[in-house]
Amino acid sequence: MTVRRTPVIVAVVGVLVAVLATDRLLVAEDPMRGGERGPAVAAPSGGSASTTWYCPGGSTSDDADAELTVVIANTNAEPIEGLATVLAFSPGAPTPPSAVQERFALDGHTRLVLNPKELVESPHVAVTVEVDGGGVVVEQGIASSLGFDLGPCAIAGSGRWYFADGATTRSSSMLLHLFNPFPAPAIVDMAFASTEGRAVPADLQGVVVPPRALVAVNVGDHVRREAAVSASVVARSGRLVVGKIVRRNEPGQRGIVAGLGAAATARTWRFPEGVAGGGVVERYHLYNPGGEEALVDLEMVLDDGIFEPMQIPVPAHGRTTLTVNAEEEAGVQVPEGIGHSALFRSLNDVGVVIERGLEGSGRRAGLASTLGAVEPAQRWGLAAGVATSAVEEWIVVQNASDAPNQVTVTAVGAGSAQVLDTLGGLTVPPLGRRGFKLNDILASAGSGEPGAEVLEAALVVEGDRPIVVERAMYRVGRAGMSTTLAIPFLP
């Protein structure tokens, strides 16, 4: 196998292991009661026309402590070519944002990491990746002294972006990256919700995001200090891609989360993974940016036991948080240590946005935050991820059908696509879920040779029927966790 690349493109193995060893279908239009223009997070299948991915960013500056990398995986047998553009922005700089471009070529069944720090140093950077076909999945990663996070990049802009889970306390920060990779300017209004009600800061109305530019907004500079904050970014004109970086540094809540917002509200949200106990606190953040109260039904499927459905009102322009096994009234009761999946449905047709947060202080330490899936799909892809002695990698599959679902997991990398036969033909029960630790699968199939129990590859997960796929990663022996939905392939 040969990989042709410029110096900025480096082999993914070294970069990801260093980062980790040292978290959906989102629609690009909002109507509160539905109506979709197309998915903002999805992967066109092989044979499609050219595709552009938008990664809203992080930093390449040591002082910012949120180093950005971008992982590009080619699931096709055929090679692809592409163009990566890194856009840098420095607040207060007298010159406009600078853009640096690099071309790359990637053989079939291989993946690479783009390291923007090798091109430019800036406190705020965003990246576009243009490829000459489909069958490619792209994720961005953020590495920090507080932890790490990985998640999908977008394939479309939107006039609306929503975030259910954020914080602006003295020991936390919430940064929004407003990335406009398009030729027309975008003008946006921003609003926020907390337990104190709705806030519409005057200085965040009519914010201009110039063409092919990046604007960074520190939410804590504009709203009250709150432990739970939701946000809306709504364009008067134009479209853009918006991501968040949330840092927390307080007892039991120390870590970093980063990722795209939801490009629309939805009436259904699915979460394959559920973790409660063992030092991990699980919370669901429900945000209703619309003008009518939402009534949301929650159903959970437990690995052992039965969950009684419950209904949650979410006020207009407001938010609420459900904490699993909390003593307060808003808690959701699940037996300690029992895995579970969650399905939220709006009963009165009012769209909401839902994220699940994990706070770990035991063996699994750190923070994670994940948007749910709006729709299931039969085929999902993950570009980043490693399973080593330093990092646990889990895959959780939720069956969206009422019949048994046969699932195949394929590792893609180093020029080959290998079905993980050691799963023994994974069957997920009707409306159920199955989770598996890739490290254990590698151990059971290992040859006993050094390095045999290491998986450094992209993954493709495919079911006979619609499924939802989530990845969870945990550092071993030190703080750091990340959870994210996989990227659905378009039919």
N, C-alpha and C positions, 0 to 999 in steps of 0.2 A: 504494500500500500504506500502511496506517496501522497502527501498533502502539500499543495503549493500555497504559500502564504507570504504576506509581508511581515516584517518583524513584529508588528503589533499583535498579530494573531499567534497565539501560543497553544501548545498542546493542552487540552483540558485537564488531563490527569494531574499534572503538577500544580496547576493553579487551584483547582477545586480542593485537592487534598490539603494544600497549604492553607486555604481560606477556612476550611471546616475543621481541620485538626488544630490549628493555632488558637404560599402558603402560599375552567368556569365558562360558562356561556354568559357573556355580558352583551346586551343589545345596545346599539348605537342610536338610540332615540328614546325619549322618555314618556310619553303620555302616562299619567298616573294610573290609568286603567288599561294599559296595554298598548299594543301597536308597535311593531318593530321594523326597523330599517335593515337590520343585519347584525351579525355578531361582531363585537369588538374584540373578543378573545376566542379565536378558533384557528385551525390550521387547514388551509386549502389542501385537498388531496393531491397526490402526484399526478402530473399531467396538466395541472392548472397553469394559468398564465402567471406572469410575474407577481410577486407578493412583497409588500413592504411591512415590516414590523417596527413598532414604535415602543421604545423603552424609556419611560419618563424620568429615570435617572437616579443619581446619587452624587458621589463626589470623587475627585481624583486628588484632593488635597489632604495631606496628613492631618491638618488641624481640624478638618470637618469630621473625621472618624466615621466615614460611611462609604468605604471604597466600592466603586461600581465595577462589576464584570458582566459580560453578556455571553451566554452560552448558545451556540448555534448547532443544531443537530440535523443531519441529513438522513432521513429514514428511507430514502430511495436507494436502489442499487446503482443508479446512474449518478455521475458527478454533477455538481452545480457550481455556478459562479455567482458572486454577489458583490455588493458595495456597502460598506459600513461608513456612516457619517457620525462623527462625534461633535456635538454642539456644546460649547463651554460658555458659562456666564458668570461674571464676577460682579456682585453688587457695588454700585458706585463707580464702576469703571467708565472712563471717558469714551471708550470705543464700543461699538456694537458687539454682540456675541460672536465668537469666532467658531468656524466650522472646519474640521479636518476630516478628510476622506481617505479610505484605504480599500483597495479591491482585494478580494480573496477568491480562492478556488478550493472546493471541498469535495473529496472523493465520496463515492457511494458508501452508505452505512458508516459514516464517521461523524465526529463532532469536534468543534473548536470552541475556544474561549477568546473573546475580544477583551483586551485589557486597555481601556481608554487612558489609563495613567501613563502608558508608554507613549501616548500622543500629546497629551496636554495636561496641565495641572490647573485645577479650578475647583472652587468650593461647590459648584453646581454644574453637572453635566447631564446630557441626555443623548440617546443614541437611536439612529434609525438603521435598519438592516434591510437592504433590498436584495432579493434573490430571484433567479430567472426561472422560477417554477414553483410547484407545490411540493407537498411531502416534507416540509421543513418545519421544525418547531423551535421557538426562540424564547429563552427565559433570561431574566436579569437576576443578579445576585448582589447583595450588600453585605460587606464584612466590616465589623466594628469591634472595638474593645469590649462592647457590651454583648456581643453575640453575632448572629448572621441571619439572613433571610434570603429565600429564593422564591421566584414566582414568574408568571407569564408576562410577556410583552403583548401589546395590542396590535391588531391588524387594521384598525379603523379609528378615526377620531369621532367625537360626539360633541353635541352642544350641551350635555349635562353629565356631571359626574358626582357620585355620592359616596360618602364614607360614614359607616356606622360606628366605628371603633377608633377613638383617639383620646388624647389627654393633654392637659395644659397645666399641671400642677407645678410647684416649685422644683420638683425633682424629675420632671418630665417635659418633653417638648413634642410638638406636632408641626412638621414641615410639609407643605404642599408644593409640589413641582407642577407648574402650569406650562406644559410643553406644546408649542404650536409649530409643527413641522410643515405646515401648509403655506401656500403663497398669499393667502389673504389674512389680515389681522383678525383677532378674536377679541371681543369685548365681553367681560364676564362680571356677574354679580355673585357675591358669596354670602352664605348664611350659615348659622351654627345653632345647635340645640344641645342643652344640658339639663340637669335636674332643675336649674333655675329658670328654664324657659328658652325662648328663641332669642338669638342675637343677630342683628343685621348691621355690622359696623359700617359707618358712613364711608370710611376710607377704603373699604373693599367693595364698593359699588362702582361699576363702570371701569374696572381694571382693564387696561389695554395690554394684550399679549401680541407683540408685533409678529409679522410673518417670520417663520423659521427662527424662532426665539424661545427662550426659556425664562420664566419668571418664578422666583421662589418666594413663598409666603410663610412666615413664621406665625402660626395661628395664635400662639401665646402673646404676641405683641398687640393683638386686637380684641381678645375676649378675656373674660374672667378666668381665674385659675380653677379648673375643674378636673376631677378624676376620670370623668367620662364625657366625651364631646363627640358629636356627630357633625358632619359638614356637607354643604351643597355648593357646587360650582356650576352656575347656569349661565350660558352664553346668550347675550342679546343678539350677537351676530358672530358668525364664524364657528369653527369647531377646533377642538384641541384634544390632548391626551393628558390626564392628570393622575399623578401618583402621590403617595404619602410616605414619609419616614417618621415613625414615632419612636422616641427613646423614653425609657423609664429607668430610673435609678433609685429605687427605694426598697426596703425590706419586702421580700416576696414578690416584687415586681421589678426585676432588673433584666433588661434586654432591649432589643431593637426589632421592630417589624417594619416592613416596607412592601409596597405593592400598589397595583392599580386600584382605583375606585370602581364602583359599579356604574356602567354607562347608562343605566336605566333602573327604575324601580321594577319590581316583579311581584306576581301574586303567589309564586311558589319558590322555595329555597330548600335545597337538599345538602346535607352534610354527612358523608360516609363515616367519618371518624368521630368518636366520642371518648374522651378520657377524663375520668374523675377518680381521685384518690391517689395514694402514693406520693403525696406532696404536690399534686397538680390540681389547680383550681380551673374549672371550665365555666365560661360565661358566654351567653348569647346576647349580642347587642342588636336591638331592633330599632330602626330609624324610619320615621314616616315624614318625608319632606312635603307631603301634600296638605291640602286644606281641609280634609275630612278624616275623622278618626278611623283607624284601621282595626279590625277585629281579626286576630291571627290565631289559627289552630295549630297546636304542636302535637305531633305524633312521634314517638320514638320506638325503634325496634331494638330490644335488648338481646345481648348474646345469651342471657339466662334470665327469664322472668317476663313479666308483662307490665307495660307502662300505660297508665290511664291517660288518654288525651286531655289536654288542657287548653283553655282559650286565654289569649293575652290581648288586652286593648292597648293600642299605641296611639297616643294623642296626635292630633293634627299639628304639623310642624314640630313634632316632639320625638322623644326616644324613650326606651326603657331597656333595662338590663335584667336578664334571667341568669341567676347563678345556680349551677347544679349543686344540689345537696347543701344549700345555704339554709341557715336557720330562719332567715326573714321570710316574710309572706311570699315574696317574689321568687323564692327558690323552686328548683325543679328537682324532684327526688328520684335518684337512681341508686341502686345498690352499690356500695363501695367496691371499686375495682372491676365492675362489670362494663365491658365495652358496649357501645351503642351507636346507632345512627339516628339522625334527626330529619324530620320533614315538616316544614312550616308552610301553611297555606292561608292566604287571606280569604276570610269567609264572606266579606262584603265587597270584594272586587277592588279594594284600594291597594295600590302597589306600595311595597315597603322595600327596604334594603336591610340585609341581615349578615352580620359577621360573627364568627365564633372566635373567642379569645382563650388562650391557655396561659396560665401563669404557674411556672414550676419552681419549686425551691428545694426539692429533694434530689433523688437520683437523676431525674430529668429536670434540669434547671434552665430558666430563661423565659422568654416570651414568644408567643406565636399568635398570629391573627389571620383569619382566612374568610374570604367571601364564600358563600354557598354557591351551588350550581342552580341555574334557572331551568335548564333542560338536560335530560340525559342524552347520551349518544352511544353508538356501538363501538367506537374506536377513539382512544385517547393517547396522547403522547406527552412525554416528559424529557426535556433536553438535559437538565442538570441532575446532579445527585451522585453520590458514591456510597458504597457499603464497604467499610473497612473496620479494622480493630479500633479506630478512633471515632467512627461515626456509625450509628445505627440508621438504617434506611428501611422504612415500612411502607407498604402499599396496601390501601384499603379500598375494596370494591363494593359498591352498593348496587344491588339489583333493583332496577326500577320496574321490572315486569312481575306479573303474578304467576310466572312459571320458572322452573329451574333454569339457570343461565350458565352455560359453559364458557369459561374465560381462559384466554391464552395470553401469556406475558412473554414478550420478545425483547431481548437485550440487543441494542444496536450500537456498535462501536468497533474501532480497529478494522474496518472494512468488511464486517460480517454482521448478519442478523441471526441470533441464536435463540430459539424457543427454550424457555426455562422448564425443561421436562420434569425437573425434580418437584415441581408443584403437583405432579400427578394428575393433570387435568382438573384444574380448579373449577368446582361447581359451587355457585352461589345460590342459596335457597330463594324461593319466591319472596320478593320484597325484603330480603335479608341482606346481610353483609358478610364479607370475609376479609380478614386482615392477615398479612404475612410479613415476617421480617426477612428481608433479602439476605442478611448475614447468615441466618440459620439455614436457608436454602443452599447457599454457597458452601457452608460447612458440611452439610449432608452429602454434597456432590463433590467435595474437595478431593484432590489427588494426594494430599499430604505434602506437596511441594510448597516451598515458600512462595507467597503471593497467590496461592490457589484460592484463598478465601477473600479475595478482593474483587469487587465489581465496580468498574468505572465505565459506565455506558449510559446512553439514552435508553428509554423504555417505551414500548408500544403495548398498550393493554387493550384487548379486543374481546367483546362478548358476542354470543349468538343473538342476544337481545340487548336493548338499551341498558346502559350502566352509568354510574358516576364513579370517578376514580380520584383518589386523594393520595398524596405522598406526605409522609412525616419523617423528619430527620432529627436525630438527637446526638449531640456530642457525648462521648463516653468519658466520664471522669472529670468533666468541666462544663461550665455553663454554655448553653447555646442550643436552640431548637428552631425548627422551621416547619410549617405545614402549609400546603397549597393544593388546590385542585390541579389535576392534569389539564392539558389543553385538548379540547375535543377536535377531531378531524371533521371537516365538512363532508357531507355525502358526495 
